[in-house]
Amino acid sequence: MPALNFLPLPRVSHPKPPAQTDGLPTLPGPWVGGQACVVEEALHGRQVTVEGYRYQGTVVIYGVIDSVCYPHSPSFQRYQYPASLSADVTARLSDISRTVVEAIGMEGMTFNIEYYWDPDTDAIGLLEINPRHSQSHAALFAAVDGMANHAVMLHLALDQEPQFPHRQGSYPMAAKCFLRRFSDGIVRRHPTREEIDTIERSVAGTTINLVAHTGDRLSHMHAQDSYSYELAHVYIGAADEAELNTKFHHVSTTLRYEIDDGPPREPPHPVRLKLTRLARLSPPPTSPAPPARHTGVTLANPSGDASPTCPP
């Protein structure tokens, strides 16, 4: 595997520190301001996640997970374990992850690192490094390997070397699936506990956790992405990917939600701040100046993504 070169970000100093203002501390330097930026390359292909830990200098990889999107959508349909990658690609991802963790100096902790693997070029691009394990994957590891990844972190916290089992669970494959709606609406009815129990009994290895409930406006719910709305999380154990898809199709067509569009959404109220109020935070001018005439500024309230999505 080619060596990875980690280059430090440029340090660009402001010519002088910002002026001290009454009641506000001076920020530590250096001050980049508008003199530098970080440019990221667009990544393409299949998104996968490598999970592992480092204990007393040894990096251990205990799983690689697929992140599968809905067709023609950037929203995740499921996290699937184990990933359906070749042994060669899996080995390369593991080698890169070990190199990254050692170069950063992580020690005594779990991690999950997200990548894109491009099947057309066979290139691997690193997306994100998380110095923690993923709780969304816990049930998947328990179903396939026989132990949730939470146990790894507990062993590390006690300064014990984790002993993570391999393929000792009840199913060869498992997934966390996302039941979604791709337009806004108001939930008029969510599935009852009795209905959920009936589905879980009829579809072996399935656990259903509702996200949307009666009275919820989907666009007002917490932790939704910009393209769809989560209704439920469905955890499934299966013999293979075909059975997994069959089980999720059965659940998604049987789970009874009633959702209508509801009344039109009201536009959010703008937040208005007068510059005359903001001027009090600035140091007084050194020479008299005519009073500024400001009528006010309207600030937008953008809503950022609350959950990861697939590439557009």
TORKOL-4160 file (C-alpha; in steps of 0.2 Angstrom, whole numbers, padded with zeros to 4 digits, m for minus):
312
<pt num="1" X="0000" Y="0000" Z="0000"/>
<pt num="2" X="0007" Y="0017" Z="m0004"/>
<pt num="3" X="0012" Y="0028" Z="0010"/>
<pt num="4" X="0000" Y="0041" Z="0017"/>
<pt num="5" X="0007" Y="0059" Z="0019"/>
<pt num="6" X="m0002" Y="0069" Z="0032"/>
<pt num="7" X="0002" Y="0088" Z="0028"/>
<pt num="8" X="m0001" Y="0101" Z="0042"/>
<pt num="9" X="m0014" Y="0115" Z="0038"/>
<pt num="10" X="m0005" Y="0132" Z="0034"/>
<pt num="11" X="m0004" Y="0144" Z="0048"/>
<pt num="12" X="m0008" Y="0161" Z="0042"/>
<pt num="13" X="m0007" Y="0175" Z="0055"/>
<pt num="14" X="m0017" Y="0190" Z="0056"/>
<pt num="15" X="m0006" Y="0206" Z="0056"/>
<pt num="16" X="m0012" Y="0211" Z="0073"/>
<pt num="17" X="m0024" Y="0203" Z="0086"/>
<pt num="18" X="m0042" Y="0209" Z="0086"/>
<pt num="19" X="m0045" Y="0224" Z="0098"/>
<pt num="20" X="m0050" Y="0220" Z="0116"/>
<pt num="21" X="m0068" Y="0224" Z="0119"/>
<pt num="22" X="m0077" Y="0228" Z="0135"/>
<pt num="23" X="m0082" Y="0211" Z="0143"/>
<pt num="24" X="m0076" Y="0201" Z="0128"/>
<pt num="25" X="m0060" Y="0191" Z="0129"/>
<pt num="26" X="m0047" Y="0192" Z="0115"/>
<pt num="27" X="m0046" Y="0176" Z="0105"/>
<pt num="28" X="m0030" Y="0167" Z="0104"/>
<pt num="29" X="m0020" Y="0167" Z="0088"/>
<pt num="30" X="m0015" Y="0164" Z="0074"/>
<pt num="31" X="m0030" Y="0172" Z="0065"/>
<pt num="32" X="m0034" Y="0164" Z="0048"/>
<pt num="33" X="m0048" Y="0176" Z="0044"/>
<pt num="34" X="m0052" Y="0176" Z="0025"/>
<pt num="35" X="m0034" Y="0172" Z="0020"/>
<pt num="36" X="m0035" Y="0153" Z="0020"/>
<pt num="37" X="m0048" Y="0139" Z="0015"/>
<pt num="38" X="m0049" Y="0120" Z="0015"/>
<pt num="39" X="m0053" Y="0112" Z="m0001"/>
<pt num="40" X="m0061" Y="0095" Z="m0001"/>
<pt num="41" X="m0061" Y="0083" Z="m0016"/>
<pt num="42" X="m0078" Y="0076" Z="m0022"/>
<pt num="43" X="m0079" Y="0057" Z="m0018"/>
<pt num="44" X="m0089" Y="0044" Z="m0027"/>
<pt num="45" X="m0094" Y="0026" Z="m0026"/>
<pt num="46" X="m0100" Y="0015" Z="m0012"/>
<pt num="47" X="m0099" Y="0022" Z="0006"/>
<pt num="48" X="m0092" Y="0010" Z="0019"/>
<pt num="49" X="m0087" Y="0011" Z="0037"/>
<pt num="50" X="m0072" Y="0003" Z="0046"/>
<pt num="51" X="m0074" Y="0000" Z="0065"/>
<pt num="52" X="m0060" Y="m0005" Z="0077"/>
<pt num="53" X="m0050" Y="0000" Z="0092"/>
<pt num="54" X="m0032" Y="0003" Z="0098"/>
<pt num="55" X="m0025" Y="m0005" Z="0114"/>
<pt num="56" X="m0007" Y="m0003" Z="0120"/>
<pt num="57" X="m0002" Y="0001" Z="0102"/>
<pt num="58" X="m0010" Y="m0013" Z="0093"/>
<pt num="59" X="m0024" Y="m0008" Z="0080"/>
<pt num="60" X="m0038" Y="m0021" Z="0079"/>
<pt num="61" X="m0052" Y="m0020" Z="0065"/>
<pt num="62" X="m0067" Y="m0029" Z="0070"/>
<pt num="63" X="m0080" Y="m0025" Z="0056"/>
<pt num="64" X="m0083" Y="m0016" Z="0040"/>
<pt num="65" X="m0101" Y="m0010" Z="0036"/>
<pt num="66" X="m0110" Y="m0005" Z="0020"/>
<pt num="67" X="m0120" Y="0011" Z="0020"/>
<pt num="68" X="m0134" Y="0008" Z="0007"/>
<pt num="69" X="m0144" Y="0022" Z="m0001"/>
<pt num="70" X="m0162" Y="0022" Z="m0007"/>
<pt num="71" X="m0162" Y="0021" Z="m0026"/>
<pt num="72" X="m0160" Y="0038" Z="m0034"/>
<pt num="73" X="m0159" Y="0046" Z="m0017"/>
<pt num="74" X="m0145" Y="0052" Z="m0006"/>
<pt num="75" X="m0154" Y="0046" Z="0010"/>
<pt num="76" X="m0148" Y="0030" Z="0018"/>
<pt num="77" X="m0159" Y="0014" Z="0017"/>
<pt num="78" X="m0149" Y="0004" Z="0028"/>
<pt num="79" X="m0132" Y="0000" Z="0037"/>
<pt num="80" X="m0128" Y="m0018" Z="0032"/>
<pt num="81" X="m0115" Y="m0029" Z="0041"/>
<pt num="82" X="m0104" Y="m0037" Z="0035"/>
<pt num="83" X="m0101" Y="m0026" Z="0020"/>
<pt num="84" X="m0102" Y="m0035" Z="0003"/>
<pt num="85" X="m0085" Y="m0031" Z="m0003"/>
<pt num="86" X="m0071" Y="m0042" Z="m0010"/>
<pt num="87" X="m0057" Y="m0048" Z="0002"/>
<pt num="88" X="m0045" Y="m0037" Z="m0006"/>
<pt num="89" X="m0054" Y="m0021" Z="m0004"/>
<pt num="90" X="m0058" Y="m0026" Z="0014"/>
<pt num="91" X="m0040" Y="m0029" Z="0017"/>
<pt num="92" X="m0035" Y="m0012" Z="0009"/>
<pt num="93" X="m0048" Y="m0003" Z="0020"/>
<pt num="94" X="m0041" Y="m0011" Z="0036"/>
<pt num="95" X="m0023" Y="m0007" Z="0031"/>
<pt num="96" X="m0027" Y="0011" Z="0028"/>
<pt num="97" X="m0037" Y="0012" Z="0044"/>
<pt num="98" X="m0022" Y="0006" Z="0054"/>
<pt num="99" X="m0010" Y="0018" Z="0046"/>
<pt num="100" X="m0022" Y="0033" Z="0049"/>
<pt num="101" X="m0025" Y="0028" Z="0068"/>
<pt num="102" X="m0006" Y="0026" Z="0071"/>
<pt num="103" X="m0002" Y="0042" Z="0062"/>
<pt num="104" X="m0015" Y="0052" Z="0072"/>
<pt num="105" X="m0009" Y="0044" Z="0088"/>
<pt num="106" X="m0026" Y="0037" Z="0094"/>
<pt num="107" X="m0024" Y="0026" Z="0109"/>
<pt num="108" X="m0035" Y="0016" Z="0121"/>
<pt num="109" X="m0051" Y="0020" Z="0111"/>
<pt num="110" X="m0063" Y="0014" Z="0098"/>
<pt num="111" X="m0065" Y="0022" Z="0081"/>
<pt num="112" X="m0076" Y="0021" Z="0065"/>
<pt num="113" X="m0069" Y="0028" Z="0049"/>
<pt num="114" X="m0080" Y="0032" Z="0034"/>
<pt num="115" X="m0073" Y="0029" Z="0016"/>
<pt num="116" X="m0079" Y="0029" Z="m0002"/>
<pt num="117" X="m0074" Y="0015" Z="m0013"/>
<pt num="118" X="m0076" Y="0018" Z="m0031"/>
<pt num="119" X="m0079" Y="0001" Z="m0041"/>
<pt num="120" X="m0075" Y="0009" Z="m0057"/>
<pt num="121" X="m0058" Y="0015" Z="m0053"/>
<pt num="122" X="m0055" Y="0005" Z="m0037"/>
<pt num="123" X="m0050" Y="0020" Z="m0028"/>
<pt num="124" X="m0053" Y="0023" Z="m0010"/>
<pt num="125" X="m0056" Y="0040" Z="m0002"/>
<pt num="126" X="m0056" Y="0044" Z="0016"/>
<pt num="127" X="m0072" Y="0054" Z="0021"/>
<pt num="128" X="m0072" Y="0055" Z="0040"/>
<pt num="129" X="m0063" Y="0049" Z="0056"/>
<pt num="130" X="m0073" Y="0047" Z="0072"/>
<pt num="131" X="m0064" Y="0043" Z="0088"/>
<pt num="132" X="m0079" Y="0033" Z="0094"/>
<pt num="133" X="m0089" Y="0017" Z="0090"/>
<pt num="134" X="m0106" Y="0019" Z="0081"/>
<pt num="135" X="m0121" Y="0015" Z="0092"/>
<pt num="136" X="m0131" Y="0012" Z="0076"/>
<pt num="137" X="m0120" Y="m0003" Z="0073"/>
<pt num="138" X="m0122" Y="m0011" Z="0090"/>
<pt num="139" X="m0136" Y="m0022" Z="0086"/>
<pt num="140" X="m0128" Y="m0028" Z="0070"/>
<pt num="141" X="m0112" Y="m0034" Z="0078"/>
<pt num="142" X="m0123" Y="m0042" Z="0092"/>
<pt num="143" X="m0133" Y="m0052" Z="0078"/>
<pt num="144" X="m0118" Y="m0057" Z="0068"/>
<pt num="145" X="m0104" Y="m0058" Z="0080"/>
<pt num="146" X="m0113" Y="m0061" Z="0096"/>
<pt num="147" X="m0107" Y="m0045" Z="0105"/>
<pt num="148" X="m0112" Y="m0027" Z="0104"/>
<pt num="149" X="m0098" Y="m0015" Z="0100"/>
<pt num="150" X="m0102" Y="m0006" Z="0116"/>
<pt num="151" X="m0093" Y="m0020" Z="0125"/>
<pt num="152" X="m0076" Y="m0015" Z="0117"/>
<pt num="153" X="m0077" Y="0003" Z="0124"/>
<pt num="154" X="m0081" Y="m0004" Z="0141"/>
<pt num="155" X="m0066" Y="m0016" Z="0141"/>
<pt num="156" X="m0055" Y="m0001" Z="0136"/>
<pt num="157" X="m0062" Y="0010" Z="0149"/>
<pt num="158" X="m0056" Y="m0003" Z="0162"/>
<pt num="159" X="m0039" Y="m0005" Z="0154"/>
<pt num="160" X="m0043" Y="m0022" Z="0148"/>
<pt num="161" X="m0039" Y="m0029" Z="0131"/>
<pt num="162" X="m0056" Y="m0032" Z="0122"/>
<pt num="163" X="m0060" Y="m0050" Z="0116"/>
<pt num="164" X="m0072" Y="m0047" Z="0102"/>
<pt num="165" X="m0080" Y="m0063" Z="0095"/>
<pt num="166" X="m0081" Y="m0066" Z="0076"/>
<pt num="167" X="m0097" Y="m0073" Z="0068"/>
<pt num="168" X="m0104" Y="m0081" Z="0084"/>
<pt num="169" X="m0121" Y="m0073" Z="0083"/>
<pt num="170" X="m0137" Y="m0079" Z="0077"/>
<pt num="171" X="m0137" Y="m0073" Z="0059"/>
<pt num="172" X="m0124" Y="m0072" Z="0045"/>
<pt num="173" X="m0130" Y="m0054" Z="0040"/>
<pt num="174" X="m0139" Y="m0040" Z="0049"/>
<pt num="175" X="m0145" Y="m0022" Z="0045"/>
<pt num="176" X="m0152" Y="m0006" Z="0053"/>
<pt num="177" X="m0165" Y="m0001" Z="0040"/>
<pt num="178" X="m0173" Y="0016" Z="0039"/>
<pt num="179" X="m0192" Y="0017" Z="0034"/>
<pt num="180" X="m0194" Y="0034" Z="0026"/>
<pt num="181" X="m0206" Y="0046" Z="0018"/>
<pt num="182" X="m0200" Y="0058" Z="0005"/>
<pt num="183" X="m0212" Y="0072" Z="0007"/>
<pt num="184" X="m0218" Y="0082" Z="0022"/>
<pt num="185" X="m0234" Y="0078" Z="0031"/>
<pt num="186" X="m0242" Y="0076" Z="0048"/>
<pt num="187" X="m0244" Y="0059" Z="0056"/>
<pt num="188" X="m0262" Y="0055" Z="0059"/>
<pt num="189" X="m0259" Y="0038" Z="0066"/>
<pt num="190" X="m0244" Y="0027" Z="0070"/>
<pt num="191" X="m0243" Y="0008" Z="0072"/>
<pt num="192" X="m0249" Y="0001" Z="0088"/>
<pt num="193" X="m0239" Y="m0009" Z="0100"/>
<pt num="194" X="m0250" Y="m0024" Z="0096"/>
<pt num="195" X="m0247" Y="m0022" Z="0077"/>
<pt num="196" X="m0228" Y="m0020" Z="0080"/>
<pt num="197" X="m0228" Y="m0036" Z="0090"/>
<pt num="198" X="m0237" Y="m0046" Z="0077"/>
<pt num="199" X="m0225" Y="m0041" Z="0063"/>
<pt num="200" X="m0210" Y="m0045" Z="0074"/>
<pt num="201" X="m0217" Y="m0062" Z="0077"/>
<pt num="202" X="m0221" Y="m0065" Z="0059"/>
<pt num="203" X="m0204" Y="m0059" Z="0053"/>
<pt num="204" X="m0190" Y="m0068" Z="0063"/>
<pt num="205" X="m0175" Y="m0058" Z="0068"/>
<pt num="206" X="m0184" Y="m0041" Z="0067"/>
<pt num="207" X="m0185" Y="m0027" Z="0079"/>
<pt num="208" X="m0195" Y="m0011" Z="0075"/>
<pt num="209" X="m0192" Y="0006" Z="0084"/>
<pt num="210" X="m0204" Y="0020" Z="0079"/>
<pt num="211" X="m0197" Y="0037" Z="0076"/>
<pt num="212" X="m0213" Y="0047" Z="0070"/>
<pt num="213" X="m0228" Y="0047" Z="0081"/>
<pt num="214" X="m0246" Y="0053" Z="0080"/>
<pt num="215" X="m0246" Y="0072" Z="0079"/>
<pt num="216" X="m0229" Y="0074" Z="0073"/>
<pt num="217" X="m0225" Y="0086" Z="0058"/>
<pt num="218" X="m0211" Y="0077" Z="0049"/>
<pt num="219" X="m0202" Y="0092" Z="0045"/>
<pt num="220" X="m0201" Y="0098" Z="0063"/>
<pt num="221" X="m0194" Y="0081" Z="0069"/>
<pt num="222" X="m0176" Y="0081" Z="0076"/>
<pt num="223" X="m0161" Y="0074" Z="0067"/>
<pt num="224" X="m0169" Y="0072" Z="0049"/>
<pt num="225" X="m0159" Y="0074" Z="0033"/>
<pt num="226" X="m0163" Y="0087" Z="0020"/>
<pt num="227" X="m0171" Y="0074" Z="0008"/>
<pt num="228" X="m0182" Y="0063" Z="0017"/>
<pt num="229" X="m0190" Y="0059" Z="0034"/>
<pt num="230" X="m0188" Y="0044" Z="0045"/>
<pt num="231" X="m0203" Y="0035" Z="0051"/>
<pt num="232" X="m0195" Y="0020" Z="0059"/>
<pt num="233" X="m0179" Y="0010" Z="0062"/>
<pt num="234" X="m0180" Y="m0008" Z="0058"/>
<pt num="235" X="m0166" Y="m0020" Z="0064"/>
<pt num="236" X="m0166" Y="m0036" Z="0054"/>
<pt num="237" X="m0156" Y="m0052" Z="0055"/>
<pt num="238" X="m0155" Y="m0063" Z="0039"/>
<pt num="239" X="m0146" Y="m0077" Z="0031"/>
<pt num="240" X="m0141" Y="m0066" Z="0016"/>
<pt num="241" X="m0144" Y="m0050" Z="0007"/>
<pt num="242" X="m0159" Y="m0057" Z="m0003"/>
<pt num="243" X="m0168" Y="m0062" Z="0013"/>
<pt num="244" X="m0164" Y="m0046" Z="0022"/>
<pt num="245" X="m0172" Y="m0036" Z="0007"/>
<pt num="246" X="m0187" Y="m0048" Z="0008"/>
<pt num="247" X="m0190" Y="m0045" Z="0026"/>
<pt num="248" X="m0188" Y="m0026" Z="0025"/>
<pt num="249" X="m0201" Y="m0026" Z="0011"/>
<pt num="250" X="m0213" Y="m0036" Z="0021"/>
<pt num="251" X="m0211" Y="m0024" Z="0036"/>
<pt num="252" X="m0212" Y="m0008" Z="0026"/>
<pt num="253" X="m0228" Y="m0013" Z="0017"/>
<pt num="254" X="m0236" Y="m0020" Z="0033"/>
<pt num="255" X="m0232" Y="m0006" Z="0046"/>
<pt num="256" X="m0247" Y="0005" Z="0046"/>
<pt num="257" X="m0244" Y="0023" Z="0046"/>
<pt num="258" X="m0257" Y="0036" Z="0041"/>
<pt num="259" X="m0249" Y="0053" Z="0036"/>
<pt num="260" X="m0257" Y="0067" Z="0026"/>
<pt num="261" X="m0250" Y="0083" Z="0020"/>
<pt num="262" X="m0259" Y="0094" Z="0033"/>
<pt num="263" X="m0260" Y="0113" Z="0032"/>
<pt num="264" X="m0247" Y="0123" Z="0022"/>
<pt num="265" X="m0231" Y="0127" Z="0032"/>
<pt num="266" X="m0230" Y="0144" Z="0039"/>
<pt num="267" X="m0213" Y="0152" Z="0034"/>
<pt num="268" X="m0201" Y="0154" Z="0049"/>
<pt num="269" X="m0201" Y="0171" Z="0058"/>
<pt num="270" X="m0185" Y="0181" Z="0054"/>
<pt num="271" X="m0174" Y="0186" Z="0068"/>
<pt num="272" X="m0170" Y="0204" Z="0067"/>
<pt num="273" X="m0155" Y="0212" Z="0076"/>
<pt num="274" X="m0152" Y="0231" Z="0075"/>
<pt num="275" X="m0134" Y="0236" Z="0071"/>
<pt num="276" X="m0136" Y="0250" Z="0084"/>
<pt num="277" X="m0137" Y="0236" Z="0098"/>
<pt num="278" X="m0122" Y="0227" Z="0090"/>
<pt num="279" X="m0112" Y="0243" Z="0090"/>
<pt num="280" X="m0111" Y="0243" Z="0109"/>
<pt num="281" X="m0099" Y="0228" Z="0108"/>
<pt num="282" X="m0087" Y="0238" Z="0098"/>
<pt num="283" X="m0073" Y="0249" Z="0105"/>
<pt num="284" X="m0077" Y="0268" Z="0105"/>
<pt num="285" X="m0070" Y="0277" Z="0090"/>
<pt num="286" X="m0054" Y="0287" Z="0093"/>
<pt num="287" X="m0062" Y="0303" Z="0085"/>
<pt num="288" X="m0080" Y="0309" Z="0085"/>
<pt num="289" X="m0090" Y="0302" Z="0071"/>
<pt num="290" X="m0108" Y="0306" Z="0065"/>
<pt num="291" X="m0120" Y="0293" Z="0071"/>
<pt num="292" X="m0123" Y="0278" Z="0060"/>
<pt num="293" X="m0141" Y="0276" Z="0053"/>
<pt num="294" X="m0146" Y="0258" Z="0053"/>
<pt num="295" X="m0163" Y="0251" Z="0051"/>
<pt num="296" X="m0159" Y="0233" Z="0055"/>
<pt num="297" X="m0153" Y="0217" Z="0047"/>
<pt num="298" X="m0163" Y="0201" Z="0044"/>
<pt num="299" X="m0153" Y="0185" Z="0048"/>
<pt num="300" X="m0158" Y="0169" Z="0040"/>
<pt num="301" X="m0160" Y="0153" Z="0050"/>
<pt num="302" X="m0153" Y="0139" Z="0039"/>
<pt num="303" X="m0156" Y="0122" Z="0044"/>
<pt num="304" X="m0141" Y="0110" Z="0043"/>
<pt num="305" X="m0141" Y="0092" Z="0040"/>
<pt num="306" X="m0143" Y="0082" Z="0056"/>
<pt num="307" X="m0139" Y="0065" Z="0049"/>
<pt num="308" X="m0126" Y="0058" Z="0036"/>
<pt num="309" X="m0132" Y="0055" Z="0018"/>
<pt num="310" X="m0125" Y="0047" Z="0003"/>
<pt num="311" X="m0116" Y="0057" Z="m0011"/>
<pt num="312" X="m0128" Y="0066" Z="m0023"/>
